[in-house]
């Protein structure tokens, strides 16, 4: 598979993942335990939810950026 094809597939997967992750993060942010937490704890929770999507995406980005294998 060429790098260009991997990037196309990866772009679609990333968009779908981020949309689903955002919906899950919004649901978690409205959870009762988050709403009852202190302001500092809420800040850490929101920051964590805002950054945690990066971890599962990193292997996908590595796969997308892998160089093409020579067909020779």
Secondary structure, 3 states (H helix, E strand, C coil): CCHHHHHHHHHHHHHHHHHHHHHHHHHHHCCHHHHCCCHHHHHHHHHHHHHCHHHHHHHHHHHHHCCCCCCC
